[in-house]
């Protein structure tokens, strides 16, 4: 069985687990603490980053783009019969999402309103582009779930959690993306793509008293948040 090496709130990992779930591929998951990376992990990860997928043969694959391509080679893509041109477009739209995972991470870690708004402008640009590209929905390309949806799922899932706990909607002004988000959130693979304590870990990391969003949450709900031993507001999400 394949093994996925993971950090619980990493969006790059969630992209891979979501695809594994969508393809119904069996796998096990092994979590590590990024502040205390084990030696065995450093030995198999060339750049000491996650995700790492250890195949059935024992080969350690790295980089989420490469892992996704591998999964599409060992089992047919979730959307069949697409042209080479469309496949290339799908990769491009997927790349637009993944290259902005850390943009969203940085936004959510903003300590004040000025920093938050400045970083939000950058994230807004990709949501605007997606909003203009979506046609009828409910998914990005229409009625069929595709790899593009899988790539954008971590961004949409995190925006959903932020709205739920702070009342701040990162997708305001983009109605097609909001409808797309709702369609994605109805899929069982969303919850299956993360650990059972994912939302609590996410809140501890991004909605703590040290973040602007955490202050917004505090204004809605009383009570503070505890810090995880493996997480702090000064640590990267991956």
C-alpha positions in Angstrom: 0.0 0.0 0.0 1.2 3.5 -0.8 2.2 5.8 2.1 1.8 9.5 2.1 4.0 11.5 4.4 2.0 14.5 5.6 1.7 17.6 7.8 -1.9 18.0 8.9 -2.6 21.5 7.5 -0.5 21.4 4.4 -2.5 22.3 1.2 -0.1 20.5 -1.1 -0.8 17.3 0.9 -4.5 17.8 0.7 -4.4 18.1 -3.0 -2.8 14.7 -3.2 -5.1 13.1 -0.6 -8.2 14.5 -2.4 -7.1 12.9 -5.6 -6.4 9.6 -3.9 -9.9 9.7 -2.4 -11.5 10.7 -5.7 -9.7 7.8 -7.4 -10.5 5.4 -4.5 -6.9 4.4 -4.3 -5.8 2.7 -1.0 -3.1 4.5 1.0 -1.9 5.1 4.5 -0.8 8.4 5.9 2.1 9.2 8.2 2.2 12.6 9.9 5.4 14.4 10.8 6.1 17.6 12.7 7.8 20.1 10.5 9.6 21.7 13.4 11.3 18.4 14.2 11.7 16.5 11.0 12.7 12.9 11.5 16.0 11.6 10.0 14.2 9.0 7.9 12.2 11.8 6.2 15.2 13.9 5.5 16.8 10.9 3.9 14.0 10.5 1.3 12.9 14.1 0.7 15.5 16.0 -1.5 14.3 19.4 -0.4 13.0 18.3 3.1 9.4 19.3 2.1 6.1 17.5 1.9 4.2 15.7 0.4 6.2 12.6 -0.1 4.5 9.6 -1.6 6.1 6.2 -1.1 4.9 3.9 -3.8 4.2 0.2 -3.4 7.7 -0.5 -4.7 9.2 1.7 -2.1 10.1 4.6 -4.3 9.8 8.0 -2.7 8.1 10.6 -5.0 8.2 14.3 -4.2 6.5 17.5 -5.5 2.7 17.4 -5.6 2.6 18.0 -9.4 4.8 14.9 -10.0 2.7 12.9 -7.6 -0.5 13.8 -9.3 0.8 12.9 -12.7 2.0 9.5 -11.3 -1.5 8.8 -9.8 -3.0 9.6 -13.2 -0.7 7.1 -14.8 -1.4 4.2 -12.4 -5.2 4.8 -12.6 -7.1 6.7 -15.3 -7.8 10.4 -14.6 -11.1 11.2 -12.8 -12.2 12.9 -16.0 -11.9 10.6 -19.0 -11.6 11.3 -22.8 -10.1 14.8 -22.8 -7.9 16.1 -25.5 -4.1 16.9 -25.1 -4.9 20.6 -25.5 -7.6 20.4 -22.7 -5.2 18.4 -20.5 -2.6 21.1 -20.9 -5.1 23.7 -20.0 -6.1 21.7 -17.0 -2.5 21.6 -15.8 -2.2 25.3 -16.3 -5.3 26.1 -14.2 -4.2 23.6 -11.6 -0.8 25.3 -11.5 -2.5 28.6 -10.9 -4.0 27.2 -7.8 -1.0 25.4 -6.4 1.4 28.3 -6.9 -0.9 30.4 -4.7 -1.3 28.0 -1.8 1.4 29.9 0.0 -0.2 33.2 -1.0 -3.2 32.1 0.9 -1.1 30.8 3.8 0.6 34.1 4.1 -2.7 36.0 3.9 -4.1 33.9 6.7 -1.0 34.6 8.9 -1.3 38.3 8.5 -0.9 40.1 11.9 -2.9 43.2 11.1 -5.6 44.6 8.8 -3.2 46.6 6.5 -1.1 43.5 5.8 -4.1 41.4 5.3 -5.7 43.7 2.8 -2.5 44.0 0.9 -2.1 40.3 0.6 -5.8 39.8 -0.2 -5.4 41.9 -3.3 -2.9 39.3 -4.7 -5.2 36.4 -3.9 -8.2 38.2 -5.3 -6.5 38.2 -8.7 -6.7 34.5 -9.1 -10.2 34.2 -7.8 -11.2 36.8 -10.3 -9.6 34.9 -13.1 -11.4 31.7 -12.0 -14.7 33.5 -11.7 -14.3 34.7 -15.3 -13.4 31.2 -16.6 -16.2 29.3 -14.9 -19.2 28.8 -17.2 -22.3 26.9 -16.0 -20.8 24.9 -13.1 -21.3 23.4 -10.7 -17.6 22.5 -11.0 -14.8 24.5 -12.8 -15.4 22.9 -16.2 -19.0 22.0 -15.9 -20.9 19.0 -14.5 -17.8 16.7 -14.3 -15.3 16.8 -11.5 -11.7 17.2 -12.8 -8.1 17.6 -11.7 -8.6 21.4 -11.7 -11.2 21.1 -9.0 -8.8 18.9 -7.0 -6.1 21.5 -7.3 -8.4 24.3 -6.2 -10.0 22.3 -3.4 -7.5 23.3 -0.7 -8.0 27.0 -1.4 -11.8 26.7 -1.4 -11.8 24.5 1.7 -9.7 27.0 3.7 -11.9 29.9 2.6 -14.9 27.9 3.8 -13.4 27.5 7.2 -12.4 31.1 7.5 -16.0 32.2 6.6 -17.4 29.7 9.1 -15.3 30.9 12.1 -14.7 34.6 11.3 -17.5 35.7 9.1 -14.9 36.9 6.6 -15.6 35.7 3.0 -12.4 35.6 0.9 -14.7 35.0 -2.1 -16.8 38.1 -1.8 -17.5 39.5 -5.3 -16.9 36.2 -7.1 -20.4 34.5 -7.2 -19.3 31.8 -9.6 -16.4 30.8 -7.3 -18.7 30.9 -4.3 -21.1 28.5 -6.1 -18.1 26.3 -7.1 -17.0 26.3 -3.5 -20.4 25.1 -2.3 -20.4 22.3 -4.9 -16.9 21.2 -3.8 -17.8 21.2 -0.1 -20.6 18.8 -0.7 -18.2 16.1 -1.9 -17.3 13.5 0.7 -13.7 13.6 -0.4 -13.2 17.0 1.2 -13.5 15.7 4.8 -11.7 12.4 3.8 -8.8 14.4 2.4 -7.8 15.8 5.9 -7.4 14.4 9.4 -10.2 14.3 11.9 -8.7 17.1 13.8 -7.8 19.2 10.8 -10.2 22.1 11.5 -8.9 22.4 15.1 -5.3 22.4 13.9 -6.2 24.9 11.3 -7.8 27.2 13.9 -4.9 26.9 16.3 -2.5 27.9 13.5 -4.3 30.6 11.5 -7.0 31.8 13.9 -4.8 32.4 17.0 -4.6 35.6 18.9 -1.5 36.5 16.8 -3.4 36.8 13.5 -5.8 39.4 12.1 -8.3 36.6 11.3 -7.9 35.3 14.8 -8.9 38.8 16.1 -11.9 38.7 13.9 -12.9 35.3 15.2 -12.4 36.6 18.8 -14.8 39.4 18.1 -17.5 36.8 17.2 -16.7 34.2 19.8 -15.1 34.6 23.2 -12.2 32.4 24.3 -8.6 32.0 23.2 -6.9 29.3 21.2 -4.1 26.9 22.4 -0.9 26.5 20.5 0.1 23.1 19.1 3.5 21.8 20.0 4.3 21.4 16.3 2.8 24.7 15.2 3.3 28.4 15.8 2.3 31.5 13.9 5.9 31.9 12.7 6.1 28.5 11.0 5.3 27.9 7.3 2.2 25.8 6.5 4.4 23.3 4.6 
